[in-house]
Amino acid sequence: MMSDKTINYIARPPPSAKVNLAATPASLTKNAKVEKMLGAVTEAAVQLATEQLSGEKQVTIDGALETLSSRHTYRDDSQVQKATQYVYEQLRTMGLTASYANWTVEYGANRSPTAM
């Protein structure tokens, strides 16, 4: 059974990162958008997102219900463009400025949603 308990995530710098010891918790400022997003991370929310991105449940993309049956970039029946649009729309819903980062490899090209 899933619970609505908040999942706490603590980011740690990689071992090679230089840590600024002067940046103590008292000198750090919380970002309200990040705090809001972290507060929305629950076991139920992660389960729903997994079900939506795996095609188990439908999602709304550009106002239409869609089933994301495949996100494999190089399959003919892939819905990767719709999946990236879905993530883009979700980022905008969170109040972020979303855009796409286009990329190319020897097998083809695609895009990844990014946000600030």
C-alpha positions in Angstrom: 0.0 0.0 0.0 1.3 3.4 -0.9 1.4 6.3 1.5 1.4 10.1 1.1 4.5 10.4 3.2 7.0 12.9 1.9 10.2 11.5 0.6 13.2 13.5 1.9 16.1 13.9 -0.5 19.5 15.3 0.6 21.8 16.2 -2.2 25.5 15.6 -1.5 28.4 17.0 -3.6 30.5 14.5 -5.5 33.7 13.6 -3.7 35.7 15.7 -6.1 33.7 18.8 -5.5 35.2 21.7 -3.6 33.0 22.5 -0.6 32.8 26.1 0.6 32.9 25.7 4.4 31.8 29.4 4.8 28.4 28.4 3.3 26.9 27.2 6.5 23.1 26.5 6.7 22.6 29.9 8.3 24.1 31.6 5.2 22.0 29.6 2.7 18.7 30.9 1.3 16.0 28.5 0.4 14.5 28.7 -3.1 10.7 28.8 -2.8 10.1 27.0 -6.1 12.5 24.2 -5.1 10.8 23.9 -1.7 7.4 23.7 -3.4 8.6 21.0 -5.7 10.2 19.0 -2.9 7.0 19.3 -0.9 5.1 17.7 -3.8 7.3 14.6 -3.9 5.3 11.9 -2.2 5.3 8.1 -2.7 1.8 8.5 -4.4 3.1 11.2 -6.7 6.1 9.1 -7.8 3.8 6.1 -8.4 1.4 8.2 -10.5 4.3 9.7 -12.6 5.7 6.2 -13.1 2.3 4.9 -14.3 1.8 7.9 -16.6 5.3 7.7 -18.2 5.1 3.9 -18.6 1.8 4.0 -20.4 -0.1 2.3 -17.6 -2.2 5.5 -17.2 -3.1 8.2 -19.7 -1.7 11.7 -19.6 -2.9 15.0 -21.0 -0.6 16.5 -23.6 -1.5 19.7 -25.3 -5.1 19.2 -24.1 -5.5 15.7 -25.5 -5.4 12.4 -23.6 -2.5 10.2 -24.7 -1.0 6.9 -23.7 2.8 6.9 -23.7 3.4 3.3 -24.8 7.0 3.8 -25.8 9.6 6.5 -25.2 12.5 4.7 -27.0 14.2 7.4 -29.1 14.9 5.2 -32.1 11.8 3.1 -32.5 9.4 3.9 -35.3 6.4 3.7 -33.0 8.1 5.8 -30.3 6.2 8.6 -28.6 9.3 10.3 -27.3 8.3 13.7 -28.8 5.0 13.5 -26.9 6.8 12.4 -23.7 9.2 15.3 -23.9 6.3 17.7 -24.5 4.5 16.2 -21.4 7.6 16.8 -19.3 7.9 20.3 -20.7 4.3 21.0 -19.8 4.8 19.6 -16.3 7.8 21.9 -15.7 5.7 24.9 -16.8 2.9 23.9 -14.5 5.5 24.0 -11.6 6.1 27.7 -12.5 9.5 27.1 -14.2 10.7 28.6 -17.4 10.9 25.5 -19.6 12.7 25.0 -22.9 14.1 22.2 -25.0 17.8 21.3 -25.4 18.3 19.8 -28.8 20.9 17.1 -29.3 22.4 15.0 -32.0 24.2 11.7 -32.0 25.3 9.5 -34.9 22.0 7.6 -34.8 19.7 10.7 -35.0 18.6 13.8 -33.1 16.1 14.6 -30.4 15.3 17.0 -27.6 15.3 17.0 -23.9 13.1 19.4 -21.8 15.0 21.7 -19.4 13.9 24.3 -16.9 15.1 27.1 -14.7 
